[in-house]
Structure formats: C-alpha cells, structure tokens
Amino acid sequence: MLAEAARLVATGTKELLLIAQDLSAYGVDLGHRESVWGDRPVRAELKDLLAHMAELGAWIRLHYVYPYPHVKDLLPLMAEGKVLPYLDVPLQHASERILRLMRRPGGYQSHLKTLRAWREAVPGLALRSTFIVGFPGETEEDFQILLDFLEEAELDRVGVFAYSPVEGAEANRLPDPVPEEVKEERKARLLELQARVSLRKNQRLVGKTLEVLVDELPEPGLAVGRTYRDSPGIDGVVYVETDGTVRVGDRIPVRITRAETHDLHGVQA
C-alpha cells in the first residue's frame, strides 16, 4: 500500500483516501506482521501505516473507521498534522435497542462519550457518520433517540439510508417491519435536523482562515476546493475568490466570508 501511495504522490496526487469496510481492522488478517518498505520495517497496523504514509506529504483521509478503543491511537497523528483530523465513523443508530438488533455495540451515551474524548484530543476534529432509519422494529421512540443524539453530537457530515432488505440478511426475519412511507418520513426529518446542525457549524467558521485544496478553476479568479472537513464527492466545497494565480492541486489559505448549509464561500488570504 505504501508503494502504491508513493507512486500516486510522485505523479501529482495531492490527497490519499484510505477506504475500507472496516479500516480500523487493517492488518488483523495478516496478524499485523512486518514487511519492508524501502529499508524500513512496517507493521501491518493502521497507526504504523499512516505514520509512514504521512512522510509523502499528501493529505490523508480515513473512511469507515469503527469506534474501537484503539482508534484513540490515531488521534496523535491528527493532532500533529500528519493525518487529516477527519473520521468517517459509521455509527448506524443511537438507540441501544436497535443497535443490539443490528448486532452492533454502543448507544446514545457511549457514542457521545467516545466523540467527546476524540474531540478533546483533537480540537476541530471533523466527524462524518451514516445512519439507518426504519430498521425492523424501530419505534418512534427509537427514532427520537437518534434525533436527540444528532442534535447533541453536532456531527459535521451525516448520511442517512432507509433500511431495505438484503438477500440472506438475518434482519429480514425480524418482526415489526417499518412501513415504507414511515421510513421515508423519518429520513426526511433526520435530514432536516442535520441541515440545521450543519448550517450552525458552518456559520461558526465565518471569519476564520482555513487551508483549502483547490479542485477546480471554473473561471478566472474563482476556485472551488475543499477544507480538511470535506471529502471529495460526498461533503461540501468552498468557493474561493482568488488572485488568479492559483492552480489545481494548490493548497491555499482562505478566509471564510459566508456559510451555507453544506458549502462555504471565502477569499484567498
């Protein structure tokens, strides 16, 4: 993986996204054994991999990191600026009862405790998560627990899916399926709440100067890019008034002047 990352950076790649169904379990299947990269041993373990990858100089972004206890070992790399302070953590729900039915750990309070500890270790940590509404047996009370959690947790980015049966899944045999119209209504309510949270968080950035990676130059004097809080294709963007000399791939300081629900506007600082 390090050799591939080095090749990409050598050919101009500015950002490396590490994506896996369970990235935090990297190396478990290999027994965390060592291999050699260059003249150095590297363990098949996420923290060691990232420490070496950070030397390449590109942004490094992590997707689908389950909230295992050892995730805290990655936080110093983020606090030191070696890895982007961004975690995509698929929490799935906040009702302990529904999470047990999903065969997943955690719940409202344990989720909050974990997120607070991470944010204390890395101020400004951007958190993205995905949730499922309408899982078999989900009551209005369960759904309200999820809404209350999202209001309190103030996640930066949220995706939501209405539950749909998957062939062979054990959840298909659970009682009390949620009607489709109820699933869609709950999805809409969740997105409406999260839009308010997102706007509130974005408005706090107005007046701050953030580093922006330039992705596009749609017209002279205008750039479109992303901050560390924004993964390509799924999160927001920043529209930047520039001096006209920036190029795609540049990382530039931008003073944020205006906030929308998902996107920001600013001027090159």
Secondary structure, 3 states (H helix, E strand, C coil): CHHHHHHHHHCCCCEEEEECCCHHHCCHHHCCCEEEECCEEEECCHHHHHHHHHHHCCEEEEECCCCCHHHHHHHHHHHCCCCCCEEECCCECCCHHHHHHCCCCCCHHHHHHHHHHHHHHCCCCEEEEEEEECCCCCCHHHHHHHHHHHHHHCCCEEEEEECCCCCCCHHHHCCCCCCHHHHHHHHHHHHHHHHHHHHHHHHCCCCCEEEEEEEEEEECCEEEEECCCCCCCCCCCEEEECCCCCCCCCEEEEEEEEECCCCEEEEEC
